[in-house]
Amino acid sequence: MGFFDDKQEWLAEVFAQYPEDRRRSALMPLLRRVQQEEGYVDFERMKEIAALVGTTATEVAGVMSFYSYYQGLPTGKYHIQVCRTLSCKLAGSDELWHTLSERLGILPGEVTADGRFSLQAVECLGSCHTGPVIQINDEHYVERVTKARLEALLEGLMQDKPLEEVRRSLPDEDKMGKATIELEGGEPS
């Protein structure tokens, strides 16, 4: 049985949003539905989506590869995505990679033996002024991640605390772990 076999009404609603000759435009909602329900989009699902929208599985895989949201392999319960673009690198994301990999015993693309954690390097998460930035699953970003904040985040997730609760309990440090300097009059002297 295919993933969409029992979702014909939903498919009709999605396809109704696009002209008949632009059915390929429905690719993203179909990918998102599979990703949300199964946690990843395997090659069989890519072929199924391709047949529904009138393209090839290779084109579906190409679209997936452009967006870090879509996964082609199973991920952990907590899928940790670390921004690797220049702003975050300058702010310390390489140190976060080392800490995560060492602490969890996995490399990017791998899942811990208990299935709880996976790592992925992603392109810009769009919060360059608050780097380094990480994202857990499809949740809000965790910004200004220092080693201390990362350790506290991991500890909370290992205890299966809700992400929002963990985020609220993180140490309050600026992105470099240094004291913030307030300027009198708004101008440096």
N, C-alpha and C positions, 0 to 999 in steps of 0.2 A: 504494500500500500504506500502511495506517495504522501508526502507531507501535506500537500494541498488538496488531497482527495475529499476530505471532509470540510473544506473551507471554501466551497464553491460560491456561496453567497458573498463572503468577504472578497474573494477574487473579482467577482462581478462589480462590486463597489469600487475596488481599486482600478480596474480596467476602464470603468465608466468615466474616470477622471482624465483620461487621455484619448486623443483621436485614435481611431482604429489603426491608422498607418504609423502611429507613434507608440505602439504597444511596448517597445523596449524601454520607454520612459518609466514603466512600472517596475523596473528592475530593483531600484532602491527599496521601495516598500516591501517587496517580496523578500529581499535579503534580510531586511531588518526583522521581519516577522520570524523567519527561521532562526536568526541570531538570538532574538529575545526568548524564544521557546526552547531551543536546543542548546544554546550557549556557544555554538559555532556552526559554520556552514561547510559541510563536507562535500566531496566531489559529486556524490550522488545527488545532493540537493542542488548543487550548481547546475548539473545536467537537467534536473527537473525544472528549475527556474528558466534556464535557457530555452527549453521546449515551450514553456508557457508564453514567453515574451518574443519568441522568434529570433533567437540568436544562438551563439555557441557557448559551451561551457568555458571555453578559453576567454571569451569576452567577459563573461560573468566573473571569472577569476581575476581578470585585469581590473575590473571595477573594484572588486574586493581589495586588491592589493594597494589601491590608492588611498583607502580609508582605514585608519588604524582600528576603528570600531569593529570591523568584521574579522572574525577569526576562522581560519581553515582547519584548525586542530582544537581539541578540547583544552579548556583553560581551567585554572584552579577556581575554587570558590571565591577567592580574592585575587583578581587579575590586576597586578600592579603595573601601571604604564608610567614610564619615566621619560620626560621630555629630554631630547638629546640635541636640540638646536643650540646655536651659539650662546644666546643669552643665558640659558640654563646651565650650559657647560661652564661658562665663566663664573656663574654663581655657585657651582659645586656639584652638578649632577653626576659627574664621574665618580666622586666620592660616594654618592648614594648608590650607584651601581655596584661598587666594590662591597659596600656594607650589605646591601640586599643579597647579592650573590653569595657572599661568605656566610651570612646569618641563615639564609634559607637553604644553602647547599645546592642551588640550581643556577643555570645560566639562562639568558633570555631565550624564550621559546620552550622552556622545560616547565614541568609541573612537579611540585614536591610529592614525595611518595604517598603522603596522606591525602593528596588531592586538594589541599587547601590554598596553595599559593602558586602563581605563575608570574613570570616577568616578561615585559615587552618594552623595547625601545620604540618611542613614537616621535614623529615630527611635531613641530610646534603645537602646543596645546592652547596657544593664544593668550597667554598671561605672562609675557616676557618681563614685565616690570615686577613680578612677584616670584621670580625663579630662585632656586630650582622648584619645578612644579611636578607633581605626580598625580595620577588619577587612579582610583580604585574602581574597577568595573566600569559602569557607566554613570558613576556618581559625580558629585561636585569635586572640583580640584582641591588638593591639599597644597597650599602654597608656602613659599619661604621655608622649605624643608631643610632643616639642619640635621646633623647626625642625631642629636638628642630628640628632635621631633620625630625623626624616622623610627628610632628605637621605641618611643612611646606609642607611635602608630602601630608598629608591628606587635607590640605587647598587647594592645587593645584588641587587635584583630585575632591574635592567637587565643584570646579569651572569648571570641565571638561576640564582642560588644558591637552594638550598632555603630556604623561609621560616623554618624552625626555626633553621637556621644563621645566617641574617640577623638574626633576633631576638636570638640569643645574642651577636652582635657589636655590637649597638647601644650607643651611649654611655650610661653610667649616670647619669642626671640625674633629679631629682625633677620633678614636673609643671610647675613654674614656672621650672625652670632655675636655681634658687637653691640654696644650701647648706641642708641639712636641719638644723634646730636640735634638739639633744637636751636635754631638761630633766632636771636633777638632781632626784631625789626624785619625779618625775612631776608636779610642780605648777609653774606659772609663778610667778615672783617679782614 
